[in-house]
Amino acid sequence: MAKVLISIPDELLERVDREAHKRGDTRSGFLQHAAQRELGWPDPVAFDAALERGRAALAESGPFESAELIRTERDTRDVRDRRR
């Protein structure tokens, strides 16, 4: 694993350290996870779990009209967005 030297503002480093401590993580671990999230690299375990949840939901759903499902979801989201 590579090591890097970076410069960040003191206030930001303090926030990173506090959050890492709250999560029971190291500074390096916290920054690694933050970079992975920012770059769109999902945690493999979480990704696999999400896939399994999706597969289970589809297996239990039976046949459905996908266009109607998309319309309903879009309309619900639009109403929710207008409330903000």
PDB file of N, CA, C and O in Angstrom:
ATOM      1  N   MET A   1       0.846  -1.170   0.000  1.00  0.00           N
ATOM      2  CA  MET A   1       0.000   0.000   0.000  1.00  0.00           C
ATOM      3  C   MET A   1       0.896   1.239   0.000  1.00  0.00           C
ATOM      4  O   MET A   1       1.901   1.288   0.709  1.00  0.00           O
ATOM      5  N   ALA A   2       0.527   2.226  -0.792  1.00  0.00           N
ATOM      6  CA  ALA A   2       1.311   3.456  -0.897  1.00  0.00           C
ATOM      7  C   ALA A   2       1.015   4.386   0.269  1.00  0.00           C
ATOM      8  O   ALA A   2      -0.070   4.352   0.849  1.00  0.00           O
ATOM      9  N   LYS A   3       1.988   5.211   0.600  1.00  0.00           N
ATOM     10  CA  LYS A   3       1.805   6.269   1.593  1.00  0.00           C
ATOM     11  C   LYS A   3       1.898   7.592   0.855  1.00  0.00           C
ATOM     12  O   LYS A   3       2.685   7.738  -0.080  1.00  0.00           O
ATOM     13  N   VAL A   4       1.076   8.570   1.287  1.00  0.00           N
ATOM     14  CA  VAL A   4       1.090   9.882   0.647  1.00  0.00           C
ATOM     15  C   VAL A   4       1.212  10.964   1.710  1.00  0.00           C
ATOM     16  O   VAL A   4       0.809  10.778   2.859  1.00  0.00           O
ATOM     17  N   LEU A   5       1.766  12.074   1.312  1.00  0.00           N
ATOM     18  CA  LEU A   5       1.868  13.245   2.177  1.00  0.00           C
ATOM     19  C   LEU A   5       0.987  14.316   1.557  1.00  0.00           C
ATOM     20  O   LEU A   5       1.212  14.725   0.418  1.00  0.00           O
ATOM     21  N   ILE A   6      -0.020  14.774   2.302  1.00  0.00           N
ATOM     22  CA  ILE A   6      -0.933  15.788   1.777  1.00  0.00           C
ATOM     23  C   ILE A   6      -0.990  16.969   2.738  1.00  0.00           C
ATOM     24  O   ILE A   6      -0.668  16.847   3.920  1.00  0.00           O
ATOM     25  N   SER A   7      -1.403  18.098   2.214  1.00  0.00           N
ATOM     26  CA  SER A   7      -1.607  19.293   3.034  1.00  0.00           C
ATOM     27  C   SER A   7      -3.087  19.624   3.041  1.00  0.00           C
ATOM     28  O   SER A   7      -3.710  19.759   1.988  1.00  0.00           O
ATOM     29  N   ILE A   8      -3.652  19.757   4.250  1.00  0.00           N
ATOM     30  CA  ILE A   8      -5.045  20.180   4.381  1.00  0.00           C
ATOM     31  C   ILE A   8      -5.132  21.157   5.547  1.00  0.00           C
ATOM     32  O   ILE A   8      -4.296  21.118   6.450  1.00  0.00           O
ATOM     33  N   PRO A   9      -6.124  22.023   5.538  1.00  0.00           N
ATOM     34  CA  PRO A   9      -6.263  22.998   6.621  1.00  0.00           C
ATOM     35  C   PRO A   9      -6.415  22.308   7.986  1.00  0.00           C
ATOM     36  O   PRO A   9      -6.993  21.226   8.088  1.00  0.00           O
ATOM     37  N   ASP A  10      -5.885  22.956   9.022  1.00  0.00           N
ATOM     38  CA  ASP A  10      -5.938  22.392  10.372  1.00  0.00           C
ATOM     39  C   ASP A  10      -7.364  22.082  10.816  1.00  0.00           C
ATOM     40  O   ASP A  10      -7.619  21.036  11.413  1.00  0.00           O
ATOM     41  N   GLU A  11      -8.297  22.995  10.525  1.00  0.00           N
ATOM     42  CA  GLU A  11      -9.688  22.779  10.934  1.00  0.00           C
ATOM     43  C   GLU A  11     -10.260  21.512  10.297  1.00  0.00           C
ATOM     44  O   GLU A  11     -10.975  20.748  10.947  1.00  0.00           O
ATOM     45  N   LEU A  12      -9.945  21.301   9.041  1.00  0.00           N
ATOM     46  CA  LEU A  12     -10.437  20.111   8.353  1.00  0.00           C
ATOM     47  C   LEU A  12      -9.828  18.852   8.958  1.00  0.00           C
ATOM     48  O   LEU A  12     -10.519  17.851   9.148  1.00  0.00           O
ATOM     49  N   LEU A  13      -8.554  18.902   9.256  1.00  0.00           N
ATOM     50  CA  LEU A  13      -7.893  17.750   9.865  1.00  0.00           C
ATOM     51  C   LEU A  13      -8.509  17.426  11.223  1.00  0.00           C
ATOM     52  O   LEU A  13      -8.682  16.256  11.564  1.00  0.00           O
ATOM     53  N   GLU A  14      -8.839  18.452  11.995  1.00  0.00           N
ATOM     54  CA  GLU A  14      -9.490  18.233  13.289  1.00  0.00           C
ATOM     55  C   GLU A  14     -10.844  17.552  13.103  1.00  0.00           C
ATOM     56  O   GLU A  14     -11.198  16.647  13.859  1.00  0.00           O
ATOM     57  N   ARG A  15     -11.600  17.990  12.094  1.00  0.00           N
ATOM     58  CA  ARG A  15     -12.901  17.362  11.815  1.00  0.00           C
ATOM     59  C   ARG A  15     -12.725  15.909  11.392  1.00  0.00           C
ATOM     60  O   ARG A  15     -13.475  15.032  11.822  1.00  0.00           O
ATOM     61  N   VAL A  16     -11.727  15.664  10.545  1.00  0.00           N
ATOM     62  CA  VAL A  16     -11.444  14.296  10.099  1.00  0.00           C
ATOM     63  C   VAL A  16     -11.107  13.418  11.300  1.00  0.00           C
ATOM     64  O   VAL A  16     -11.629  12.311  11.435  1.00  0.00           O
ATOM     65  N   ASP A  17     -10.235  13.914  12.165  1.00  0.00           N
ATOM     66  CA  ASP A  17      -9.830  13.130  13.333  1.00  0.00           C
ATOM     67  C   ASP A  17     -11.008  12.842  14.261  1.00  0.00           C
ATOM     68  O   ASP A  17     -11.149  11.725  14.760  1.00  0.00           O
ATOM     69  N   ARG A  18     -11.858  13.852  14.494  1.00  0.00           N
ATOM     70  CA  ARG A  18     -13.031  13.650  15.361  1.00  0.00           C
ATOM     71  C   ARG A  18     -13.966  12.592  14.775  1.00  0.00           C
ATOM     72  O   ARG A  18     -14.434  11.698  15.480  1.00  0.00           O
ATOM     73  N   GLU A  19     -14.225  12.713  13.484  1.00  0.00           N
ATOM     74  CA  GLU A  19     -15.147  11.772  12.839  1.00  0.00           C
ATOM     75  C   GLU A  19     -14.558  10.363  12.807  1.00  0.00           C
ATOM     76  O   GLU A  19     -15.268   9.388  13.053  1.00  0.00           O
ATOM     77  N   ALA A  20     -13.281  10.252  12.509  1.00  0.00           N
ATOM     78  CA  ALA A  20     -12.633   8.935  12.502  1.00  0.00           C
ATOM     79  C   ALA A  20     -12.728   8.301  13.889  1.00  0.00           C
ATOM     80  O   ALA A  20     -13.019   7.111  14.013  1.00  0.00           O
ATOM     81  N   HIS A  21     -12.483   9.090  14.920  1.00  0.00           N
ATOM     82  CA  HIS A  21     -12.558   8.584  16.288  1.00  0.00           C
ATOM     83  C   HIS A  21     -13.977   8.126  16.624  1.00  0.00           C
ATOM     84  O   HIS A  21     -14.170   7.068  17.223  1.00  0.00           O
ATOM     85  N   LYS A  22     -14.976   8.941  16.229  1.00  0.00           N
ATOM     86  CA  LYS A  22     -16.375   8.576  16.474  1.00  0.00           C
ATOM     87  C   LYS A  22     -16.724   7.241  15.836  1.00  0.00           C
ATOM     88  O   LYS A  22     -17.497   6.460  16.392  1.00  0.00           O
ATOM     89  N   ARG A  23     -16.154   6.984  14.676  1.00  0.00           N
ATOM     90  CA  ARG A  23     -16.459   5.754  13.935  1.00  0.00           C
ATOM     91  C   ARG A  23     -15.553   4.592  14.322  1.00  0.00           C
ATOM     92  O   ARG A  23     -15.697   3.483  13.808  1.00  0.00           O
ATOM     93  N   GLY A  24     -14.621   4.856  15.230  1.00  0.00           N
ATOM     94  CA  GLY A  24     -13.695   3.799  15.621  1.00  0.00           C
ATOM     95  C   GLY A  24     -12.707   3.455  14.529  1.00  0.00           C
ATOM     96  O   GLY A  24     -12.279   2.308  14.407  1.00  0.00           O
ATOM     97  N   ASP A  25     -12.344   4.450  13.731  1.00  0.00           N
ATOM     98  CA  ASP A  25     -11.456   4.249  12.592  1.00  0.00           C
ATOM     99  C   ASP A  25     -10.191   5.075  12.800  1.00  0.00           C
ATOM    100  O   ASP A  25     -10.139   5.940  13.675  1.00  0.00           O
ATOM    101  N   THR A  26      -9.191   4.803  12.001  1.00  0.00           N
ATOM    102  CA  THR A  26      -7.989   5.630  12.005  1.00  0.00           C
ATOM    103  C   THR A  26      -8.180   6.783  11.027  1.00  0.00           C
ATOM    104  O   THR A  26      -9.096   6.771  10.205  1.00  0.00           O
ATOM    105  N   ARG A  27      -7.313   7.763  11.129  1.00  0.00           N
ATOM    106  CA  ARG A  27      -7.348   8.870  10.169  1.00  0.00           C
ATOM    107  C   ARG A  27      -7.172   8.328   8.753  1.00  0.00           C
ATOM    108  O   ARG A  27      -7.922   8.693   7.847  1.00  0.00           O
ATOM    109  N   SER A  28      -6.184   7.460   8.565  1.00  0.00           N
ATOM    110  CA  SER A  28      -5.936   6.899   7.230  1.00  0.00           C
ATOM    111  C   SER A  28      -7.134   6.108   6.729  1.00  0.00           C
ATOM    112  O   SER A  28      -7.524   6.228   5.568  1.00  0.00           O
ATOM    113  N   GLY A  29      -7.712   5.303   7.604  1.00  0.00           N
ATOM    114  CA  GLY A  29      -8.878   4.518   7.213  1.00  0.00           C
ATOM    115  C   GLY A  29     -10.049   5.396   6.829  1.00  0.00           C
ATOM    116  O   GLY A  29     -10.735   5.145   5.838  1.00  0.00           O
ATOM    117  N   PHE A  30     -10.274   6.439   7.633  1.00  0.00           N
ATOM    118  CA  PHE A  30     -11.373   7.359   7.341  1.00  0.00           C
ATOM    119  C   PHE A  30     -11.163   8.037   5.987  1.00  0.00           C
ATOM    120  O   PHE A  30     -12.085   8.102   5.174  1.00  0.00           O
ATOM    121  N   LEU A  31      -9.951   8.542   5.745  1.00  0.00           N
ATOM    122  CA  LEU A  31      -9.671   9.215   4.473  1.00  0.00           C
ATOM    123  C   LEU A  31      -9.745   8.241   3.299  1.00  0.00           C
ATOM    124  O   LEU A  31     -10.172   8.620   2.208  1.00  0.00           O
ATOM    125  N   GLN A  32      -9.339   7.005   3.510  1.00  0.00           N
ATOM    126  CA  GLN A  32      -9.445   5.998   2.447  1.00  0.00           C
ATOM    127  C   GLN A  32     -10.907   5.764   2.094  1.00  0.00           C
ATOM    128  O   GLN A  32     -11.263   5.737   0.916  1.00  0.00           O
ATOM    129  N   HIS A  33     -11.755   5.595   3.103  1.00  0.00           N
ATOM    130  CA  HIS A  33     -13.183   5.384   2.840  1.00  0.00           C
ATOM    131  C   HIS A  33     -13.824   6.614   2.202  1.00  0.00           C
ATOM    132  O   HIS A  33     -14.668   6.487   1.315  1.00  0.00           O
ATOM    133  N   ALA A  34     -13.425   7.802   2.652  1.00  0.00           N
ATOM    134  CA  ALA A  34     -13.973   9.030   2.067  1.00  0.00           C
ATOM    135  C   ALA A  34     -13.594   9.132   0.588  1.00  0.00           C
ATOM    136  O   ALA A  34     -14.421   9.504  -0.244  1.00  0.00           O
ATOM    137  N   ALA A  35     -12.352   8.802   0.268  1.00  0.00           N
ATOM    138  CA  ALA A  35     -11.913   8.843  -1.132  1.00  0.00           C
ATOM    139  C   ALA A  35     -12.670   7.809  -1.965  1.00  0.00           C
ATOM    140  O   ALA A  35     -13.058   8.086  -3.100  1.00  0.00           O
ATOM    141  N   GLN A  36     -12.877   6.630  -1.405  1.00  0.00           N
ATOM    142  CA  GLN A  36     -13.622   5.600  -2.133  1.00  0.00           C
ATOM    143  C   GLN A  36     -15.051   6.051  -2.406  1.00  0.00           C
ATOM    144  O   GLN A  36     -15.563   5.861  -3.509  1.00  0.00           O
ATOM    145  N   ARG A  37     -15.700   6.652  -1.401  1.00  0.00           N
ATOM    146  CA  ARG A  37     -17.067   7.145  -1.612  1.00  0.00           C
ATOM    147  C   ARG A  37     -17.083   8.250  -2.658  1.00  0.00           C
ATOM    148  O   ARG A  37     -17.947   8.265  -3.535  1.00  0.00           O
ATOM    149  N   GLU A  38     -16.140   9.164  -2.571  1.00  0.00           N
ATOM    150  CA  GLU A  38     -16.089  10.284  -3.517  1.00  0.00           C
ATOM    151  C   GLU A  38     -15.868   9.790  -4.942  1.00  0.00           C
ATOM    152  O   GLU A  38     -16.423  10.341  -5.892  1.00  0.00           O
ATOM    153  N   LEU A  39     -15.060   8.758  -5.082  1.00  0.00           N
ATOM    154  CA  LEU A  39     -14.739   8.226  -6.405  1.00  0.00           C
ATOM    155  C   LEU A  39     -15.736   7.174  -6.874  1.00  0.00           C
ATOM    156  O   LEU A  39     -15.613   6.646  -7.980  1.00  0.00           O
ATOM    157  N   GLY A  40     -16.715   6.871  -6.040  1.00  0.00           N
ATOM    158  CA  GLY A  40     -17.738   5.920  -6.436  1.00  0.00           C
ATOM    159  C   GLY A  40     -17.319   4.470  -6.318  1.00  0.00           C
ATOM    160  O   GLY A  40     -17.851   3.616  -7.027  1.00  0.00           O
ATOM    161  N   TRP A  41     -16.391   4.180  -5.452  1.00  0.00           N
ATOM    162  CA  TRP A  41     -15.954   2.810  -5.236  1.00  0.00           C
ATOM    163  C   TRP A  41     -16.718   2.257  -4.050  1.00  0.00           C
ATOM    164  O   TRP A  41     -16.400   2.590  -2.909  1.00  0.00           O
ATOM    165  N   PRO A  42     -17.711   1.425  -4.288  1.00  0.00           N
ATOM    166  CA  PRO A  42     -18.482   0.911  -3.156  1.00  0.00           C
ATOM    167  C   PRO A  42     -17.702  -0.133  -2.364  1.00  0.00           C
ATOM    168  O   PRO A  42     -16.823  -0.817  -2.889  1.00  0.00           O
ATOM    169  N   ASP A  43     -18.045  -0.230  -1.113  1.00  0.00           N
ATOM    170  CA  ASP A  43     -17.516  -1.289  -0.266  1.00  0.00           C
ATOM    171  C   ASP A  43     -18.018  -2.613  -0.844  1.00  0.00           C
ATOM    172  O   ASP A  43     -19.226  -2.783  -1.004  1.00  0.00           O
ATOM    173  N   PRO A  44     -17.135  -3.545  -1.158  1.00  0.00           N
ATOM    174  CA  PRO A  44     -17.565  -4.789  -1.797  1.00  0.00           C
ATOM    175  C   PRO A  44     -18.621  -5.544  -0.993  1.00  0.00           C
ATOM    176  O   PRO A  44     -19.541  -6.119  -1.573  1.00  0.00           O
ATOM    177  N   VAL A  45     -18.500  -5.548   0.318  1.00  0.00           N
ATOM    178  CA  VAL A  45     -19.476  -6.251   1.153  1.00  0.00           C
ATOM    179  C   VAL A  45     -20.835  -5.565   1.054  1.00  0.00           C
ATOM    180  O   VAL A  45     -21.858  -6.229   0.884  1.00  0.00           O
ATOM    181  N   ALA A  46     -20.845  -4.229   1.159  1.00  0.00           N
ATOM    182  CA  ALA A  46     -22.102  -3.482   1.057  1.00  0.00           C
ATOM    183  C   ALA A  46     -22.702  -3.633  -0.340  1.00  0.00           C
ATOM    184  O   ALA A  46     -23.917  -3.758  -0.490  1.00  0.00           O
ATOM    185  N   PHE A  47     -21.856  -3.621  -1.345  1.00  0.00           N
ATOM    186  CA  PHE A  47     -22.318  -3.768  -2.721  1.00  0.00           C
ATOM    187  C   PHE A  47     -22.990  -5.129  -2.917  1.00  0.00           C
ATOM    188  O   PHE A  47     -24.080  -5.215  -3.482  1.00  0.00           O
ATOM    189  N   ASP A  48     -22.332  -6.186  -2.446  1.00  0.00           N
ATOM    190  CA  ASP A  48     -22.908  -7.528  -2.567  1.00  0.00           C
ATOM    191  C   ASP A  48     -24.217  -7.640  -1.790  1.00  0.00           C
ATOM    192  O   ASP A  48     -25.165  -8.271  -2.257  1.00  0.00           O
ATOM    193  N   ALA A  49     -24.270  -7.034  -0.613  1.00  0.00           N
ATOM    194  CA  ALA A  49     -25.498  -7.070   0.189  1.00  0.00           C
ATOM    195  C   ALA A  49     -26.633  -6.349  -0.533  1.00  0.00           C
ATOM    196  O   ALA A  49     -27.772  -6.817  -0.526  1.00  0.00           O
ATOM    197  N   ALA A  50     -26.326  -5.214  -1.154  1.00  0.00           N
ATOM    198  CA  ALA A  50     -27.345  -4.467  -1.899  1.00  0.00           C
ATOM    199  C   ALA A  50     -27.848  -5.283  -3.090  1.00  0.00           C
ATOM    200  O   ALA A  50     -29.045  -5.297  -3.378  1.00  0.00           O
ATOM    201  N   LEU A  51     -26.938  -5.953  -3.774  1.00  0.00           N
ATOM    202  CA  LEU A  51     -27.345  -6.815  -4.889  1.00  0.00           C
ATOM    203  C   LEU A  51     -28.266  -7.930  -4.417  1.00  0.00           C
ATOM    204  O   LEU A  51     -29.273  -8.227  -5.060  1.00  0.00           O
ATOM    205  N   GLU A  52     -27.923  -8.538  -3.310  1.00  0.00           N
ATOM    206  CA  GLU A  52     -28.755  -9.621  -2.783  1.00  0.00           C
ATOM    207  C   GLU A  52     -30.138  -9.113  -2.382  1.00  0.00           C
ATOM    208  O   GLU A  52     -31.139  -9.783  -2.635  1.00  0.00           O
ATOM    209  N   ARG A  53     -30.204  -7.928  -1.755  1.00  0.00           N
ATOM    210  CA  ARG A  53     -31.503  -7.351  -1.395  1.00  0.00           C
ATOM    211  C   ARG A  53     -32.327  -7.092  -2.648  1.00  0.00           C
ATOM    212  O   ARG A  53     -33.529  -7.357  -2.670  1.00  0.00           O
ATOM    213  N   GLY A  54     -31.691  -6.582  -3.681  1.00  0.00           N
ATOM    214  CA  GLY A  54     -32.394  -6.322  -4.933  1.00  0.00           C
ATOM    215  C   GLY A  54     -32.884  -7.597  -5.588  1.00  0.00           C
ATOM    216  O   GLY A  54     -34.017  -7.663  -6.067  1.00  0.00           O
ATOM    217  N   ARG A  55     -32.036  -8.602  -5.609  1.00  0.00           N
ATOM    218  CA  ARG A  55     -32.440  -9.890  -6.193  1.00  0.00           C
ATOM    219  C   ARG A  55     -33.609 -10.499  -5.421  1.00  0.00           C
ATOM    220  O   ARG A  55     -34.544 -11.032  -6.018  1.00  0.00           O
ATOM    221  N   ALA A  56     -33.552 -10.418  -4.094  1.00  0.00           N
ATOM    222  CA  ALA A  56     -34.635 -10.971  -3.273  1.00  0.00           C
ATOM    223  C   ALA A  56     -35.936 -10.219  -3.529  1.00  0.00           C
ATOM    224  O   ALA A  56     -37.000 -10.828  -3.642  1.00  0.00           O
ATOM    225  N   ALA A  57     -35.850  -8.900  -3.621  1.00  0.00           N
ATOM    226  CA  ALA A  57     -37.054  -8.101  -3.874  1.00  0.00           C
ATOM    227  C   ALA A  57     -37.650  -8.446  -5.231  1.00  0.00           C
ATOM    228  O   ALA A  57     -38.868  -8.565  -5.362  1.00  0.00           O
ATOM    229  N   LEU A  58     -36.809  -8.606  -6.232  1.00  0.00           N
ATOM    230  CA  LEU A  58     -37.309  -8.964  -7.561  1.00  0.00           C
ATOM    231  C   LEU A  58     -37.903 -10.367  -7.584  1.00  0.00           C
ATOM    232  O   LEU A  58     -38.915 -10.607  -8.244  1.00  0.00           O
ATOM    233  N   ALA A  59     -37.281 -11.286  -6.871  1.00  0.00           N
ATOM    234  CA  ALA A  59     -37.787 -12.660  -6.852  1.00  0.00           C
ATOM    235  C   ALA A  59     -39.172 -12.728  -6.216  1.00  0.00           C
ATOM    236  O   ALA A  59     -40.004 -13.547  -6.609  1.00  0.00           O
ATOM    237  N   GLU A  60     -39.415 -11.863  -5.231  1.00  0.00           N
ATOM    238  CA  GLU A  60     -40.697 -11.864  -4.524  1.00  0.00           C
ATOM    239  C   GLU A  60     -41.759 -11.016  -5.214  1.00  0.00           C
ATOM    240  O   GLU A  60     -42.938 -11.111  -4.874  1.00  0.00           O
ATOM    241  N   SER A  61     -41.365 -10.199  -6.167  1.00  0.00           N
ATOM    242  CA  SER A  61     -42.299  -9.224  -6.731  1.00  0.00           C
ATOM    243  C   SER A  61     -43.242  -9.802  -7.778  1.00  0.00           C
ATOM    244  O   SER A  61     -44.339  -9.278  -7.971  1.00  0.00           O
ATOM    245  N   GLY A  62     -42.842 -10.850  -8.443  1.00  0.00           N
ATOM    246  CA  GLY A  62     -43.672 -11.378  -9.517  1.00  0.00           C
ATOM    247  C   GLY A  62     -43.654 -10.431 -10.704  1.00  0.00           C
ATOM    248  O   GLY A  62     -42.872  -9.481 -10.724  1.00  0.00           O
ATOM    249  N   PRO A  63     -44.507 -10.678 -11.698  1.00  0.00           N
ATOM    250  CA  PRO A  63     -44.520  -9.806 -12.882  1.00  0.00           C
ATOM    251  C   PRO A  63     -45.105  -8.434 -12.543  1.00  0.00           C
ATOM    252  O   PRO A  63     -45.989  -8.315 -11.695  1.00  0.00           O
ATOM    253  N   PHE A  64     -44.601  -7.411 -13.213  1.00  0.00           N
ATOM    254  CA  PHE A  64     -45.106  -6.056 -13.002  1.00  0.00           C
ATOM    255  C   PHE A  64     -44.846  -5.227 -14.246  1.00  0.00           C
ATOM    256  O   PHE A  64     -44.006  -5.576 -15.075  1.00  0.00           O
ATOM    257  N   GLU A  65     -45.573  -4.129 -14.367  1.00  0.00           N
ATOM    258  CA  GLU A  65     -45.421  -3.205 -15.493  1.00  0.00           C
ATOM    259  C   GLU A  65     -44.349  -2.186 -15.115  1.00  0.00           C
ATOM    260  O   GLU A  65     -44.599  -1.291 -14.307  1.00  0.00           O
ATOM    261  N   SER A  66     -43.166  -2.317 -15.694  1.00  0.00           N
ATOM    262  CA  SER A  66     -42.039  -1.474 -15.296  1.00  0.00           C
ATOM    263  C   SER A  66     -42.265  -0.001 -15.612  1.00  0.00           C
ATOM    264  O   SER A  66     -41.867   0.855 -14.821  1.00  0.00           O
ATOM    265  N   ALA A  67     -42.885   0.319 -16.731  1.00  0.00           N
ATOM    266  CA  ALA A  67     -43.110   1.731 -17.080  1.00  0.00           C
ATOM    267  C   ALA A  67     -44.008   2.397 -16.046  1.00  0.00           C
ATOM    268  O   ALA A  67     -43.765   3.541 -15.663  1.00  0.00           O
ATOM    269  N   GLU A  68     -45.032   1.703 -15.594  1.00  0.00           N
ATOM    270  CA  GLU A  68     -45.936   2.259 -14.578  1.00  0.00           C
ATOM    271  C   GLU A  68     -45.202   2.454 -13.254  1.00  0.00           C
ATOM    272  O   GLU A  68     -45.412   3.451 -12.564  1.00  0.00           O
ATOM    273  N   LEU A  69     -44.353   1.513 -12.908  1.00  0.00           N
ATOM    274  CA  LEU A  69     -43.562   1.623 -11.686  1.00  0.00           C
ATOM    275  C   LEU A  69     -42.649   2.846 -11.744  1.00  0.00           C
ATOM    276  O   LEU A  69     -42.535   3.585 -10.766  1.00  0.00           O
ATOM    277  N   ILE A  70     -42.006   3.056 -12.873  1.00  0.00           N
ATOM    278  CA  ILE A  70     -41.113   4.205 -13.047  1.00  0.00           C
ATOM    279  C   ILE A  70     -41.903   5.506 -12.972  1.00  0.00           C
ATOM    280  O   ILE A  70     -41.461   6.456 -12.327  1.00  0.00           O
ATOM    281  N   ARG A  71     -43.066   5.565 -13.622  1.00  0.00           N
ATOM    282  CA  ARG A  71     -43.907   6.771 -13.567  1.00  0.00           C
ATOM    283  C   ARG A  71     -44.309   7.099 -12.130  1.00  0.00           C
ATOM    284  O   ARG A  71     -44.218   8.249 -11.700  1.00  0.00           O
ATOM    285  N   THR A  72     -44.747   6.095 -11.404  1.00  0.00           N
ATOM    286  CA  THR A  72     -45.172   6.302 -10.020  1.00  0.00           C
ATOM    287  C   THR A  72     -44.016   6.809  -9.170  1.00  0.00           C
ATOM    288  O   THR A  72     -44.182   7.753  -8.399  1.00  0.00           O
ATOM    289  N   GLU A  73     -42.858   6.196  -9.303  1.00  0.00           N
ATOM    290  CA  GLU A  73     -41.682   6.612  -8.532  1.00  0.00           C
ATOM    291  C   GLU A  73     -41.275   8.035  -8.895  1.00  0.00           C
ATOM    292  O   GLU A  73     -40.948   8.829  -8.013  1.00  0.00           O
ATOM    293  N   ARG A  74     -41.292   8.362 -10.176  1.00  0.00           N
ATOM    294  CA  ARG A  74     -40.938   9.706 -10.631  1.00  0.00           C
ATOM    295  C   ARG A  74     -41.917  10.735 -10.078  1.00  0.00           C
ATOM    296  O   ARG A  74     -41.504  11.787  -9.591  1.00  0.00           O
ATOM    297  N   ASP A  75     -43.210  10.435 -10.151  1.00  0.00           N
ATOM    298  CA  ASP A  75     -44.219  11.370  -9.655  1.00  0.00           C
ATOM    299  C   ASP A  75     -44.094  11.581  -8.151  1.00  0.00           C
ATOM    300  O   ASP A  75     -44.247  12.702  -7.665  1.00  0.00           O
ATOM    301  N   THR A  76     -43.818  10.514  -7.416  1.00  0.00           N
ATOM    302  CA  THR A  76     -43.623  10.620  -5.968  1.00  0.00           C
ATOM    303  C   THR A  76     -42.422  11.500  -5.664  1.00  0.00           C
ATOM    304  O   THR A  76     -42.476  12.347  -4.773  1.00  0.00           O
ATOM    305  N   ARG A  77     -41.347  11.301  -6.399  1.00  0.00           N
ATOM    306  CA  ARG A  77     -40.136  12.098  -6.193  1.00  0.00           C
ATOM    307  C   ARG A  77     -40.397  13.560  -6.530  1.00  0.00           C
ATOM    308  O   ARG A  77     -39.938  14.452  -5.816  1.00  0.00           O
ATOM    309  N   ASP A  78     -41.133  13.814  -7.617  1.00  0.00           N
ATOM    310  CA  ASP A  78     -41.438  15.191  -8.013  1.00  0.00           C
ATOM    311  C   ASP A  78     -42.251  15.905  -6.944  1.00  0.00           C
ATOM    312  O   ASP A  78     -41.980  17.066  -6.637  1.00  0.00           O
ATOM    313  N   VAL A  79     -43.239  15.232  -6.373  1.00  0.00           N
ATOM    314  CA  VAL A  79     -44.052  15.833  -5.305  1.00  0.00           C
ATOM    315  C   VAL A  79     -43.179  16.124  -4.097  1.00  0.00           C
ATOM    316  O   VAL A  79     -43.284  17.194  -3.496  1.00  0.00           O
ATOM    317  N   ARG A  80     -42.324  15.187  -3.738  1.00  0.00           N
ATOM    318  CA  ARG A  80     -41.425  15.362  -2.595  1.00  0.00           C
ATOM    319  C   ARG A  80     -40.479  16.536  -2.837  1.00  0.00           C
ATOM    320  O   ARG A  80     -40.231  17.322  -1.923  1.00  0.00           O
ATOM    321  N   ASP A  81     -39.947  16.667  -4.052  1.00  0.00           N
ATOM    322  CA  ASP A  81     -39.021  17.757  -4.375  1.00  0.00           C
ATOM    323  C   ASP A  81     -39.710  19.113  -4.317  1.00  0.00           C
ATOM    324  O   ASP A  81     -39.089  20.102  -3.927  1.00  0.00           O
ATOM    325  N   ARG A  82     -40.979  19.176  -4.697  1.00  0.00           N
ATOM    326  CA  ARG A  82     -41.707  20.450  -4.661  1.00  0.00           C
ATOM    327  C   ARG A  82     -41.938  20.932  -3.245  1.00  0.00           C
ATOM    328  O   ARG A  82     -42.111  22.131  -3.022  1.00  0.00           O
ATOM    329  N   ARG A  83     -41.946  20.023  -2.283  1.00  0.00           N
ATOM    330  CA  ARG A  83     -42.165  20.392  -0.882  1.00  0.00           C
ATOM    331  C   ARG A  83     -40.946  21.056  -0.269  1.00  0.00           C
ATOM    332  O   ARG A  83     -41.069  21.732   0.753  1.00  0.00           O
ATOM    333  N   ARG A  84     -39.790  20.887  -0.852  1.00  0.00           N
ATOM    334  CA  ARG A  84     -38.544  21.438  -0.278  1.00  0.00           C
ATOM    335  C   ARG A  84     -38.441  22.901  -0.476  1.00  0.00           C
ATOM    336  O   ARG A  84     -37.459  23.513  -0.056  1.00  0.00           O
TER     337      ARG A  84
END
